[in-house]
Amino acid sequence: MPAYIIAMVDVTDLEKYKAYGAEAGPAMEKHGGKYLARGGPFEILEGGFPGKRFVVAQFESVDKAKAFYHSAEYQGARKHRIGAADFNMVVVEGA
């Protein structure tokens, strides 16, 4: 069953965040993920959401999404993001 990682982001240091993105994308692809949405324009239809940037990535399963998140490659990229963005991330199983 597919799974999706959804991140809601508020970038506070663009240069540091660019370094994160340069490493996070290849790490995700290595683990079979693909971006479905990555920072494009959005409109809130109801309620409130944290962040000014949304990212949605698809994986084959929750296990594969979690393997990506816990991988050495992603954790290395994540170090660039710490202090560069307020970041909320979830994994959700698809239908």
PANUDO-29703 format. One record per residue: residue number from 1; x, y negated, z negated of N, C-alpha, C in turn. Coordinates in Angstrom, 2 decimals. Layout:
@nr=NUM | n_c1=X | n_c2=Y | n_c3=Z | ca_c1=X | ca_c2=Y | ca_c3=Z | c_c1=X | c_c2=Y | c_c3=Z .
...
This chain:
@nr=1 | n_c1=0.85 | n_c2=1.18 | n_c3=0.00 | ca_c1=0.00 | ca_c2=0.00 | ca_c3=0.00 | c_c1=0.90 | c_c2=-1.24 | c_c3=0.00 .
@nr=2 | n_c1=0.60 | n_c2=-2.23 | n_c3=0.83 | ca_c1=1.46 | ca_c2=-3.42 | ca_c3=0.87 | c_c1=1.41 | c_c2=-4.19 | c_c3=-0.44 .
@nr=3 | n_c1=2.43 | n_c2=-4.99 | n_c3=-0.64 | ca_c1=2.51 | ca_c2=-5.85 | ca_c3=-1.82 | c_c1=3.01 | c_c2=-7.21 | c_c3=-1.37 .
@nr=4 | n_c1=2.67 | n_c2=-8.21 | n_c3=-2.14 | ca_c1=3.04 | ca_c2=-9.58 | ca_c3=-1.80 | c_c1=3.70 | c_c2=-10.25 | c_c3=-2.99 .
@nr=5 | n_c1=4.81 | n_c2=-10.92 | n_c3=-2.73 | ca_c1=5.40 | ca_c2=-11.80 | ca_c3=-3.73 | c_c1=4.93 | c_c2=-13.20 | c_c3=-3.37 .
@nr=6 | n_c1=4.37 | n_c2=-13.88 | n_c3=-4.35 | ca_c1=3.88 | ca_c2=-15.24 | ca_c3=-4.16 | c_c1=4.63 | c_c2=-16.13 | c_c3=-5.14 .
@nr=7 | n_c1=5.24 | n_c2=-17.18 | n_c3=-4.62 | ca_c1=5.97 | ca_c2=-18.13 | ca_c3=-5.46 | c_c1=5.38 | c_c2=-19.52 | c_c3=-5.27 .
@nr=8 | n_c1=5.24 | n_c2=-20.22 | n_c3=-6.38 | ca_c1=4.79 | ca_c2=-21.60 | ca_c3=-6.39 | c_c1=5.95 | c_c2=-22.41 | c_c3=-6.95 .
@nr=9 | n_c1=6.44 | n_c2=-23.34 | n_c3=-6.18 | ca_c1=7.73 | ca_c2=-23.96 | ca_c3=-6.45 | c_c1=7.62 | c_c2=-25.48 | c_c3=-6.46 .
@nr=10 | n_c1=8.35 | n_c2=-26.10 | n_c3=-7.37 | ca_c1=8.53 | ca_c2=-27.55 | ca_c3=-7.37 | c_c1=10.05 | c_c2=-27.78 | c_c3=-7.37 .
@nr=11 | n_c1=10.59 | n_c2=-28.11 | n_c3=-6.21 | ca_c1=12.04 | ca_c2=-28.29 | ca_c3=-6.06 | c_c1=12.46 | c_c2=-29.58 | c_c3=-6.73 .
@nr=12 | n_c1=13.49 | n_c2=-29.49 | n_c3=-7.58 | ca_c1=13.99 | ca_c2=-30.66 | ca_c3=-8.29 | c_c1=15.40 | c_c2=-31.05 | c_c3=-7.85 .
@nr=13 | n_c1=16.12 | n_c2=-30.13 | n_c3=-7.19 | ca_c1=17.47 | ca_c2=-30.39 | ca_c3=-6.67 | c_c1=17.57 | c_c2=-29.70 | c_c3=-5.31 .
@nr=14 | n_c1=17.33 | n_c2=-30.45 | n_c3=-4.26 | ca_c1=17.23 | ca_c2=-29.89 | ca_c3=-2.92 | c_c1=18.52 | c_c2=-29.19 | c_c3=-2.47 .
@nr=15 | n_c1=19.68 | n_c2=-29.75 | n_c3=-2.77 | ca_c1=20.93 | ca_c2=-29.15 | ca_c3=-2.33 | c_c1=21.14 | c_c2=-27.78 | c_c3=-2.97 .
@nr=16 | n_c1=20.91 | n_c2=-27.68 | n_c3=-4.26 | ca_c1=21.04 | ca_c2=-26.38 | ca_c3=-4.94 | c_c1=20.00 | c_c2=-25.40 | c_c3=-4.42 .
@nr=17 | n_c1=18.80 | n_c2=-25.89 | n_c3=-4.15 | ca_c1=17.74 | ca_c2=-25.01 | ca_c3=-3.67 | c_c1=18.05 | c_c2=-24.49 | c_c3=-2.28 .
@nr=18 | n_c1=18.70 | n_c2=-25.29 | n_c3=-1.45 | ca_c1=19.10 | ca_c2=-24.83 | ca_c3=-0.11 | c_c1=20.07 | c_c2=-23.64 | c_c3=-0.23 .
@nr=19 | n_c1=20.98 | n_c2=-23.68 | n_c3=-1.19 | ca_c1=21.92 | ca_c2=-22.57 | ca_c3=-1.40 | c_c1=21.15 | c_c2=-21.32 | c_c3=-1.81 .
@nr=20 | n_c1=20.14 | n_c2=-21.49 | n_c3=-2.63 | ca_c1=19.28 | ca_c2=-20.36 | ca_c3=-3.02 | c_c1=18.60 | c_c2=-19.76 | c_c3=-1.78 .
@nr=21 | n_c1=17.98 | n_c2=-20.60 | n_c3=-0.97 | ca_c1=17.26 | ca_c2=-20.13 | ca_c3=0.21 | c_c1=18.17 | c_c2=-19.42 | c_c3=1.20 .
@nr=22 | n_c1=19.40 | n_c2=-19.90 | n_c3=1.33 | ca_c1=20.34 | ca_c2=-19.29 | ca_c3=2.26 | c_c1=20.67 | c_c2=-17.85 | c_c3=1.87 .
@nr=23 | n_c1=20.61 | n_c2=-17.53 | n_c3=0.58 | ca_c1=20.91 | ca_c2=-16.18 | ca_c3=0.12 | c_c1=19.65 | c_c2=-15.35 | c_c3=-0.12 .
@nr=24 | n_c1=18.57 | n_c2=-15.98 | n_c3=-0.53 | ca_c1=17.35 | ca_c2=-15.23 | ca_c3=-0.86 | c_c1=16.73 | c_c2=-14.60 | c_c3=0.37 .
@nr=25 | n_c1=16.70 | n_c2=-15.31 | n_c3=1.49 | ca_c1=16.10 | ca_c2=-14.77 | ca_c3=2.72 | c_c1=16.76 | c_c2=-13.48 | c_c3=3.18 .
@nr=26 | n_c1=18.09 | n_c2=-13.46 | n_c3=3.35 | ca_c1=18.75 | ca_c2=-12.22 | ca_c3=3.75 | c_c1=18.57 | c_c2=-11.09 | c_c3=2.72 .
@nr=27 | n_c1=18.54 | n_c2=-11.42 | n_c3=1.43 | ca_c1=18.31 | ca_c2=-10.39 | ca_c3=0.41 | c_c1=16.93 | c_c2=-9.78 | c_c3=0.56 .
@nr=28 | n_c1=15.95 | n_c2=-10.62 | n_c3=0.84 | ca_c1=14.59 | ca_c2=-10.12 | ca_c3=1.02 | c_c1=14.51 | c_c2=-9.22 | c_c3=2.25 .
@nr=29 | n_c1=15.09 | n_c2=-9.65 | n_c3=3.35 | ca_c1=15.06 | ca_c2=-8.85 | ca_c3=4.58 | c_c1=15.75 | c_c2=-7.51 | c_c3=4.37 .
@nr=30 | n_c1=16.84 | n_c2=-7.49 | n_c3=3.63 | ca_c1=17.56 | ca_c2=-6.25 | ca_c3=3.35 | c_c1=16.66 | c_c2=-5.25 | c_c3=2.63 .
@nr=31 | n_c1=15.71 | n_c2=-5.76 | n_c3=1.86 | ca_c1=14.81 | ca_c2=-4.89 | ca_c3=1.09 | c_c1=13.46 | c_c2=-4.71 | c_c3=1.78 .
@nr=32 | n_c1=13.40 | n_c2=-5.02 | n_c3=3.07 | ca_c1=12.20 | ca_c2=-4.76 | ca_c3=3.85 | c_c1=11.12 | c_c2=-5.81 | c_c3=3.76 .
@nr=33 | n_c1=11.41 | n_c2=-6.95 | n_c3=3.18 | ca_c1=10.41 | ca_c2=-8.01 | ca_c3=3.06 | c_c1=10.40 | c_c2=-8.92 | c_c3=4.26 .
@nr=34 | n_c1=9.28 | n_c2=-9.60 | n_c3=4.44 | ca_c1=9.19 | ca_c2=-10.62 | ca_c3=5.49 | c_c1=8.32 | c_c2=-11.77 | c_c3=5.00 .
@nr=35 | n_c1=8.72 | n_c2=-12.97 | n_c3=5.39 | ca_c1=7.95 | ca_c2=-14.15 | ca_c3=5.01 | c_c1=6.66 | c_c2=-14.22 | c_c3=5.81 .
@nr=36 | n_c1=5.57 | n_c2=-14.49 | n_c3=5.12 | ca_c1=4.29 | ca_c2=-14.78 | ca_c3=5.77 | c_c1=4.00 | c_c2=-16.27 | c_c3=5.72 .
@nr=37 | n_c1=4.46 | n_c2=-16.93 | n_c3=4.67 | ca_c1=4.34 | ca_c2=-18.39 | ca_c3=4.52 | c_c1=5.57 | c_c2=-18.84 | c_c3=3.75 .
@nr=38 | n_c1=6.12 | n_c2=-19.97 | n_c3=4.17 | ca_c1=7.35 | ca_c2=-20.43 | ca_c3=3.52 | c_c1=7.42 | c_c2=-21.95 | c_c3=3.57 .
@nr=39 | n_c1=6.78 | n_c2=-22.58 | n_c3=2.60 | ca_c1=6.91 | ca_c2=-24.02 | ca_c3=2.45 | c_c1=6.09 | c_c2=-24.86 | c_c3=3.42 .
@nr=40 | n_c1=5.15 | n_c2=-24.27 | n_c3=4.13 | ca_c1=4.33 | ca_c2=-25.05 | ca_c3=5.05 | c_c1=3.30 | c_c2=-25.89 | c_c3=4.32 .
@nr=41 | n_c1=2.61 | n_c2=-26.75 | n_c3=5.06 | ca_c1=1.58 | ca_c2=-27.57 | ca_c3=4.43 | c_c1=0.46 | c_c2=-26.70 | c_c3=3.86 .
@nr=42 | n_c1=-0.12 | n_c2=-27.13 | n_c3=2.76 | ca_c1=-1.22 | ca_c2=-26.40 | ca_c3=2.15 | c_c1=-2.23 | c_c2=-27.39 | c_c3=1.60 .
@nr=43 | n_c1=-3.41 | n_c2=-26.88 | n_c3=1.34 | ca_c1=-4.49 | ca_c2=-27.69 | ca_c3=0.77 | c_c1=-5.12 | c_c2=-26.91 | c_c3=-0.36 .
@nr=44 | n_c1=-5.22 | n_c2=-27.51 | n_c3=-1.52 | ca_c1=-5.89 | ca_c2=-26.87 | ca_c3=-2.65 | c_c1=-7.39 | c_c2=-27.01 | c_c3=-2.43 .
@nr=45 | n_c1=-8.06 | n_c2=-25.88 | n_c3=-2.41 | ca_c1=-9.50 | ca_c2=-25.88 | ca_c3=-2.20 | c_c1=-10.28 | c_c2=-25.90 | c_c3=-3.51 .
@nr=46 | n_c1=-9.65 | n_c2=-25.36 | n_c3=-4.57 | ca_c1=-10.34 | ca_c2=-25.33 | ca_c3=-5.86 | c_c1=-9.30 | c_c2=-25.14 | c_c3=-6.95 .
@nr=47 | n_c1=-9.49 | n_c2=-25.80 | n_c3=-8.07 | ca_c1=-8.59 | ca_c2=-25.64 | ca_c3=-9.21 | c_c1=-7.27 | c_c2=-26.36 | c_c3=-9.02 .
@nr=48 | n_c1=-6.30 | n_c2=-25.97 | n_c3=-9.82 | ca_c1=-4.98 | ca_c2=-26.57 | ca_c3=-9.76 | c_c1=-3.92 | c_c2=-25.50 | c_c3=-9.67 .
@nr=49 | n_c1=-2.82 | n_c2=-25.81 | n_c3=-9.05 | ca_c1=-1.74 | ca_c2=-24.87 | ca_c3=-8.88 | c_c1=-0.42 | c_c2=-25.54 | c_c3=-9.22 .
@nr=50 | n_c1=0.47 | n_c2=-24.80 | n_c3=-9.87 | ca_c1=1.79 | ca_c2=-25.38 | ca_c3=-10.15 | c_c1=2.62 | c_c2=-25.41 | c_c3=-8.87 .
@nr=51 | n_c1=3.42 | n_c2=-26.42 | n_c3=-8.71 | ca_c1=4.33 | ca_c2=-26.46 | ca_c3=-7.58 | c_c1=3.82 | c_c2=-27.25 | c_c3=-6.40 .
@nr=52 | n_c1=4.77 | n_c2=-27.61 | n_c3=-5.56 | ca_c1=4.48 | ca_c2=-28.38 | ca_c3=-4.35 | c_c1=4.86 | c_c2=-27.60 | c_c3=-3.10 .
@nr=53 | n_c1=5.37 | n_c2=-26.38 | n_c3=-3.31 | ca_c1=5.81 | ca_c2=-25.53 | ca_c3=-2.21 | c_c1=5.35 | c_c2=-24.11 | c_c3=-2.52 .
@nr=54 | n_c1=4.81 | n_c2=-23.44 | n_c3=-1.52 | ca_c1=4.35 | ca_c2=-22.06 | ca_c3=-1.68 | c_c1=5.14 | c_c2=-21.14 | c_c3=-0.76 .
@nr=55 | n_c1=5.42 | n_c2=-19.94 | n_c3=-1.26 | ca_c1=6.09 | ca_c2=-18.92 | ca_c3=-0.47 | c_c1=5.32 | c_c2=-17.62 | c_c3=-0.66 .
@nr=56 | n_c1=5.04 | n_c2=-16.92 | n_c3=0.45 | ca_c1=4.39 | ca_c2=-15.63 | ca_c3=0.41 | c_c1=5.24 | c_c2=-14.67 | c_c3=1.23 .
@nr=57 | n_c1=5.65 | n_c2=-13.56 | n_c3=0.62 | ca_c1=6.44 | ca_c2=-12.55 | ca_c3=1.31 | c_c1=5.75 | c_c2=-11.20 | c_c3=1.17 .
@nr=58 | n_c1=5.82 | n_c2=-10.42 | n_c3=2.23 | ca_c1=5.17 | ca_c2=-9.10 | ca_c3=2.25 | c_c1=6.22 | c_c2=-8.00 | c_c3=2.17 .
@nr=59 | n_c1=5.90 | n_c2=-6.96 | n_c3=1.38 | ca_c1=6.74 | ca_c2=-5.78 | ca_c3=1.24 | c_c1=5.87 | c_c2=-4.54 | c_c3=1.44 .
@nr=60 | n_c1=6.50 | n_c2=-3.40 | n_c3=1.65 | ca_c1=5.75 | ca_c2=-2.15 | ca_c3=1.85 | c_c1=5.00 | c_c2=-1.71 | c_c3=0.60 .
@nr=61 | n_c1=5.52 | n_c2=-2.06 | n_c3=-0.57 | ca_c1=4.90 | ca_c2=-1.62 | ca_c3=-1.83 | c_c1=5.36 | c_c2=-2.52 | c_c3=-2.96 .
@nr=62 | n_c1=4.68 | n_c2=-2.40 | n_c3=-4.09 | ca_c1=5.09 | ca_c2=-3.13 | ca_c3=-5.29 | c_c1=6.49 | c_c2=-2.69 | c_c3=-5.70 .
@nr=63 | n_c1=6.77 | n_c2=-1.40 | n_c3=-5.62 | ca_c1=8.10 | ca_c2=-0.90 | ca_c3=-6.00 | c_c1=9.19 | c_c2=-1.54 | c_c3=-5.15 .
@nr=64 | n_c1=8.96 | n_c2=-1.67 | n_c3=-3.84 | ca_c1=9.97 | ca_c2=-2.29 | ca_c3=-2.96 | c_c1=10.11 | c_c2=-3.78 | c_c3=-3.27 .
@nr=65 | n_c1=9.01 | n_c2=-4.45 | n_c3=-3.57 | ca_c1=9.08 | ca_c2=-5.87 | ca_c3=-3.93 | c_c1=9.87 | c_c2=-6.05 | c_c3=-5.22 .
@nr=66 | n_c1=9.63 | n_c2=-5.19 | n_c3=-6.19 | ca_c1=10.35 | ca_c2=-5.27 | ca_c3=-7.46 | c_c1=11.82 | c_c2=-4.90 | c_c3=-7.29 .
@nr=67 | n_c1=12.11 | n_c2=-3.95 | n_c3=-6.39 | ca_c1=13.50 | ca_c2=-3.58 | ca_c3=-6.12 | c_c1=14.25 | c_c2=-4.78 | c_c3=-5.53 .
@nr=68 | n_c1=13.58 | n_c2=-5.52 | n_c3=-4.63 | ca_c1=14.17 | ca_c2=-6.75 | ca_c3=-4.10 | c_c1=14.46 | c_c2=-7.73 | c_c3=-5.23 .
@nr=69 | n_c1=13.46 | n_c2=-7.99 | n_c3=-6.06 | ca_c1=13.62 | ca_c2=-8.98 | ca_c3=-7.13 | c_c1=14.78 | c_c2=-8.62 | c_c3=-8.05 .
@nr=70 | n_c1=14.92 | n_c2=-7.36 | n_c3=-8.40 | ca_c1=15.94 | ca_c2=-6.93 | ca_c3=-9.35 | c_c1=17.29 | c_c2=-6.63 | c_c3=-8.69 .
@nr=71 | n_c1=17.36 | n_c2=-6.75 | n_c3=-7.36 | ca_c1=18.61 | ca_c2=-6.42 | ca_c3=-6.66 | c_c1=19.72 | c_c2=-7.40 | c_c3=-7.00 .
@nr=72 | n_c1=20.95 | n_c2=-6.92 | n_c3=-6.87 | ca_c1=22.12 | ca_c2=-7.78 | ca_c3=-7.11 | c_c1=22.12 | c_c2=-8.96 | c_c3=-6.14 .
@nr=73 | n_c1=21.69 | n_c2=-8.72 | n_c3=-4.90 | ca_c1=21.69 | ca_c2=-9.80 | ca_c3=-3.91 | c_c1=20.73 | c_c2=-10.92 | c_c3=-4.31 .
@nr=74 | n_c1=19.51 | n_c2=-10.54 | n_c3=-4.71 | ca_c1=18.55 | ca_c2=-11.59 | ca_c3=-5.08 | c_c1=18.95 | c_c2=-12.26 | c_c3=-6.39 .
@nr=75 | n_c1=19.42 | n_c2=-11.50 | n_c3=-7.34 | ca_c1=19.82 | ca_c2=-12.11 | ca_c3=-8.61 | c_c1=20.98 | c_c2=-13.08 | c_c3=-8.40 .
@nr=76 | n_c1=21.86 | n_c2=-12.78 | n_c3=-7.44 | ca_c1=22.92 | ca_c2=-13.72 | ca_c3=-7.09 | c_c1=22.36 | c_c2=-15.00 | c_c3=-6.51 .
@nr=77 | n_c1=21.36 | n_c2=-14.88 | n_c3=-5.62 | ca_c1=20.71 | ca_c2=-16.05 | ca_c3=-5.04 | c_c1=19.97 | c_c2=-16.83 | c_c3=-6.12 .
@nr=78 | n_c1=19.33 | n_c2=-16.12 | n_c3=-7.01 | ca_c1=18.52 | ca_c2=-16.74 | ca_c3=-8.07 | c_c1=19.35 | c_c2=-17.68 | c_c3=-8.94 .
@nr=79 | n_c1=20.61 | n_c2=-17.37 | n_c3=-9.11 | ca_c1=21.50 | ca_c2=-18.24 | ca_c3=-9.91 | c_c1=21.55 | c_c2=-19.66 | c_c3=-9.34 .
@nr=80 | n_c1=21.45 | n_c2=-19.78 | n_c3=-8.02 | ca_c1=21.45 | ca_c2=-21.11 | ca_c3=-7.39 | c_c1=20.15 | c_c2=-21.85 | c_c3=-7.69 .
@nr=81 | n_c1=19.08 | n_c2=-21.10 | n_c3=-7.88 | ca_c1=17.76 | ca_c2=-21.71 | ca_c3=-8.09 | c_c1=17.59 | c_c2=-22.23 | c_c3=-9.51 .
@nr=82 | n_c1=18.24 | n_c2=-21.60 | n_c3=-10.47 | ca_c1=18.11 | ca_c2=-22.03 | ca_c3=-11.87 | c_c1=18.58 | c_c2=-23.49 | c_c3=-11.98 .
@nr=83 | n_c1=17.71 | n_c2=-24.34 | n_c3=-12.46 | ca_c1=18.02 | ca_c2=-25.75 | ca_c3=-12.58 | c_c1=17.76 | c_c2=-26.55 | c_c3=-11.31 .
@nr=84 | n_c1=17.36 | n_c2=-25.86 | n_c3=-10.23 | ca_c1=17.09 | ca_c2=-26.54 | ca_c3=-8.97 | c_c1=15.60 | c_c2=-26.61 | c_c3=-8.65 .
@nr=85 | n_c1=14.79 | n_c2=-25.85 | n_c3=-9.42 | ca_c1=13.36 | ca_c2=-25.82 | ca_c3=-9.14 | c_c1=12.60 | c_c2=-25.26 | c_c3=-10.33 .
@nr=86 | n_c1=11.40 | n_c2=-25.76 | n_c3=-10.53 | ca_c1=10.45 | ca_c2=-25.11 | ca_c3=-11.43 | c_c1=9.79 | c_c2=-24.04 | c_c3=-10.57 .
@nr=87 | n_c1=9.80 | n_c2=-22.80 | n_c3=-11.04 | ca_c1=9.48 | ca_c2=-21.66 | ca_c3=-10.18 | c_c1=8.53 | c_c2=-20.73 | c_c3=-10.89 .
@nr=88 | n_c1=7.44 | n_c2=-20.39 | n_c3=-10.24 | ca_c1=6.47 | ca_c2=-19.39 | ca_c3=-10.73 | c_c1=6.38 | c_c2=-18.32 | c_c3=-9.65 .
@nr=89 | n_c1=6.53 | n_c2=-17.05 | n_c3=-10.04 | ca_c1=6.51 | ca_c2=-15.97 | ca_c3=-9.06 | c_c1=5.70 | c_c2=-14.80 | c_c3=-9.60 .
@nr=90 | n_c1=4.89 | n_c2=-14.21 | n_c3=-8.72 | ca_c1=4.13 | ca_c2=-13.00 | ca_c3=-9.08 | c_c1=4.29 | c_c2=-12.00 | c_c3=-7.94 .
@nr=91 | n_c1=4.04 | n_c2=-10.73 | n_c3=-8.28 | ca_c1=3.89 | ca_c2=-9.70 | ca_c3=-7.25 | c_c1=2.49 | c_c2=-9.16 | c_c3=-7.40 .
@nr=92 | n_c1=1.80 | n_c2=-8.97 | n_c3=-6.28 | ca_c1=0.43 | ca_c2=-8.47 | ca_c3=-6.30 | c_c1=0.29 | c_c2=-7.37 | c_c3=-5.26 .
@nr=93 | n_c1=-0.41 | n_c2=-6.32 | n_c3=-5.63 | ca_c1=-0.65 | ca_c2=-5.23 | ca_c3=-4.70 | c_c1=-1.74 | c_c2=-5.63 | c_c3=-3.72 .
@nr=94 | n_c1=-1.52 | n_c2=-5.34 | n_c3=-2.45 | ca_c1=-2.48 | ca_c2=-5.67 | ca_c3=-1.42 | c_c1=-3.55 | c_c2=-4.59 | c_c3=-1.27 .
@nr=95 | n_c1=-4.46 | n_c2=-4.83 | n_c3=-0.38 | ca_c1=-5.55 | ca_c2=-3.89 | ca_c3=-0.12 | c_c1=-5.26 | c_c2=-3.11 | c_c3=1.14 .
